[in-house]
Amino acid sequence: MKKVELVDAIAKKAGLTKADAARSLDATLEAISKALVKGDRVPLVGFGTFAVAKRDARTARNPRTGETIKIPARRAVTFKVGTALKNKVN
């Protein structure tokens, strides 16, 4: 599903215009992004939880050249699926 299709589905389900639905979706995504940048968890009950995890620095190997490269430590976004969503999918 593309973003345009998601906006259409939100507009129909919530009885909003497509423009209002698009603004709502953009505001939601921006709020989630800002919370993750601060390091907060974002639990959406029944859907899942967005969080930030620390990845340690490590050494890897380029499979093409065999050269060893260093990968720096970083933060990564994780998502854990909620039980209700998992049950709907299965």
Contacts in CASP RR format, 6 or more apart in sequence:
PFRMAT RR
TARGET T0000
AUTHOR 0000-0000-0000
METHOD contacts of the structure
MODEL  1
MKKVELVDAIAKKAGLTKADAARSLDATLEAISKALVKGDRVPLVGFGTF
AVAKRDARTARNPRTGETIKIPARRAVTFKVGTALKNKVN
1 9 0 8 1.000
3 25 0 8 1.000
6 25 0 8 1.000
7 18 0 8 1.000
7 21 0 8 1.000
7 22 0 8 1.000
7 25 0 8 1.000
8 18 0 8 1.000
8 21 0 8 1.000
10 16 0 8 1.000
10 21 0 8 1.000
10 24 0 8 1.000
10 25 0 8 1.000
11 17 0 8 1.000
11 18 0 8 1.000
11 20 0 8 1.000
11 21 0 8 1.000
14 21 0 8 1.000
14 24 0 8 1.000
16 24 0 8 1.000
32 42 0 8 1.000
32 50 0 8 1.000
35 41 0 8 1.000
35 42 0 8 1.000
35 50 0 8 1.000
36 42 0 8 1.000
36 50 0 8 1.000
36 51 0 8 1.000
36 52 0 8 1.000
36 77 0 8 1.000
39 52 0 8 1.000
39 75 0 8 1.000
41 49 0 8 1.000
41 50 0 8 1.000
41 51 0 8 1.000
41 52 0 8 1.000
42 49 0 8 1.000
42 50 0 8 1.000
42 51 0 8 1.000
43 49 0 8 1.000
44 50 0 8 1.000
46 82 0 8 1.000
46 83 0 8 1.000
46 84 0 8 1.000
46 85 0 8 1.000
47 82 0 8 1.000
47 84 0 8 1.000
47 85 0 8 1.000
48 79 0 8 1.000
48 80 0 8 1.000
48 81 0 8 1.000
48 82 0 8 1.000
48 85 0 8 1.000
49 79 0 8 1.000
49 80 0 8 1.000
49 82 0 8 1.000
50 77 0 8 1.000
50 78 0 8 1.000
50 79 0 8 1.000
51 77 0 8 1.000
51 78 0 8 1.000
51 79 0 8 1.000
51 80 0 8 1.000
52 75 0 8 1.000
52 76 0 8 1.000
52 77 0 8 1.000
52 78 0 8 1.000
53 75 0 8 1.000
53 76 0 8 1.000
53 77 0 8 1.000
53 78 0 8 1.000
54 73 0 8 1.000
54 74 0 8 1.000
54 75 0 8 1.000
55 73 0 8 1.000
55 74 0 8 1.000
55 75 0 8 1.000
55 76 0 8 1.000
56 73 0 8 1.000
57 70 0 8 1.000
57 71 0 8 1.000
57 72 0 8 1.000
57 73 0 8 1.000
58 70 0 8 1.000
58 71 0 8 1.000
59 68 0 8 1.000
59 69 0 8 1.000
59 70 0 8 1.000
59 71 0 8 1.000
60 68 0 8 1.000
60 69 0 8 1.000
60 70 0 8 1.000
60 71 0 8 1.000
61 67 0 8 1.000
61 68 0 8 1.000
61 69 0 8 1.000
62 68 0 8 1.000
62 69 0 8 1.000
END
